[in-house]
Amino acid sequence: MARQSIFTMPFAKVYPLYVQKAERKNRTKEEVDQVICWLTGYDRAGLQRQIEQGNDFETFFAQAPALHPNAALIKGVVCGVRVEAIEDPLMQRIRYLDKLVDELAKGKKMESILRK
């Protein structure tokens, strides 16, 4: 199976786009960081290191301390595909992250986004 180009894309290249999307909807960089850290288990310093190192998505998720146990509760459609139906684990994690940022930008409450 061919590797997806998103897998080799530097996380640091996409991260500012997540922040811009959220800020356009009056959310903050700190909230984006919070949802990323919730999903991946990184603390803010670890997230910053990943950005500074320029790691690709594959490395970003491979080095993540722990995917949140409630990540499987993330449901919905991203790019026309149901995230819960994605078979490739890495692609599913990337789409989980996309979905969380989408929910943030749509104004959902943080408690709902973090599946509490």
Residue, then its C-alpha position, 0 to 999 in steps of 0.5 A: m500500500a502506498r504511503q499517504s503524503i500526509f504521513t510525511m508532511p511536517f506537523a509544524k507545517v500544518y500546526p499553524l493552519y490549525v491555529q489559524k482556523a481556530e483563531r478565525k472563529n475566536r478560539t485561541k492557540e492555547e485551546v488548539d494546544q489543549v486539544i492536541c495535548w489531550l489527544t496525544g498525551y504530549d505536554r506543552a513542552g513536548l508539543q513545542r519540541q515536536i514543532e521545533q524538530g520539524n517531525d512529520f505526522e508519522t513521527f509525531f504520532a509514533q512519539a506521542p506519549a499515549l493516545h487518549p483512551n477516549a479518542a475512540l469516542i471521536k465520531g463524525v466526518v472529516c474530508g467526506v470520510r467517517v473518522e470511526a471507519i478509517e482503517d489505517p491507525l495513523m490516518q485515523r489519528i490524523r483525522y481525529l486531530d482534524k475533527l477536534v480542531d473542526e469542533l473547536a472552530k465550530g464553537k463547541k464547548m471544550e468539555s464536549i470536545l474533550r469527551k468528558 
